[in-house]
Amino acid sequence: MIKKLALLSVALIGIVSATGCATPGYSSKERGQQIARNWDMEWKMAQDDVDSALLLRPMTSLSRWNIK
């Protein structure tokens, strides 16, 4: 019984390591591109929050504070 369990666990580990844990719908390159795009968008949103908090944006005619 212990030998069968050990053989089964070795086979399962072999299958997982051979196939990997990739997302089935995307290749590793496509998945990497999605992750990079998400990181880029998150960074841009964080920069936008910092600029807004420090009032670093230039005044434009589109500002809500431009009252005539």
C-alpha positions as CSV (number, residue, x, y, z in Angstrom):
1,M,0.0,0.0,0.0
2,I,2.8,2.5,0.9
3,K,4.7,1.6,-2.3
4,K,1.5,2.3,-4.4
5,L,1.0,5.6,-2.6
6,A,4.7,6.6,-3.1
7,L,4.5,5.6,-6.8
8,L,1.3,7.6,-7.3
9,S,2.8,10.7,-5.6
10,V,6.0,10.5,-7.7
11,A,3.9,10.1,-10.9
12,L,1.7,13.1,-9.9
13,I,4.8,15.3,-9.2
14,G,6.3,14.2,-12.5
15,I,3.1,15.1,-14.4
16,V,2.8,18.5,-12.7
17,S,6.5,19.3,-13.3
18,A,6.3,18.2,-17.0
19,T,3.2,20.2,-17.8
20,G,3.8,23.1,-15.5
21,C,1.1,25.3,-14.0
22,A,0.5,27.6,-16.9
23,T,-2.9,29.2,-17.6
24,P,-4.6,26.9,-20.1
25,G,-6.0,29.7,-22.3
26,Y,-2.8,31.7,-22.9
27,S,0.8,30.9,-23.8
28,S,3.4,32.0,-21.4
29,K,4.3,35.0,-23.6
30,E,0.7,36.2,-23.8
31,R,0.3,35.8,-20.1
32,G,3.5,37.8,-19.5
33,Q,2.2,40.5,-21.8
34,Q,-1.0,40.7,-19.8
35,I,0.8,40.9,-16.5
36,A,3.2,43.6,-17.8
37,R,0.2,45.6,-19.2
38,N,-1.5,45.4,-15.8
39,W,1.6,46.5,-13.9
40,D,2.0,49.4,-16.3
41,M,-1.6,50.5,-15.8
42,E,-1.3,50.2,-12.0
43,W,1.9,52.3,-12.0
44,K,0.2,55.0,-14.1
45,M,-2.8,55.1,-11.7
46,A,-0.4,55.4,-8.7
47,Q,1.5,58.2,-10.4
48,D,-1.8,59.9,-11.2
49,D,-2.8,59.6,-7.5
50,V,0.5,61.1,-6.4
51,D,0.3,64.0,-8.9
52,S,-3.3,64.7,-7.8
53,A,-2.3,64.7,-4.1
54,L,0.7,67.0,-4.6
55,L,-1.2,69.2,-7.0
56,L,1.4,68.7,-9.7
57,R,-1.0,68.9,-12.6
58,P,-0.9,72.0,-14.7
59,M,-4.0,74.2,-14.8
60,T,-6.0,73.9,-18.0
61,S,-9.3,75.1,-19.3
62,L,-10.7,71.6,-18.5
63,S,-10.1,72.0,-14.8
64,R,-13.2,71.9,-12.6
65,W,-11.7,74.9,-10.7
66,N,-11.7,77.2,-13.7
67,I,-14.9,79.2,-13.0
68,K,-15.8,82.1,-15.2
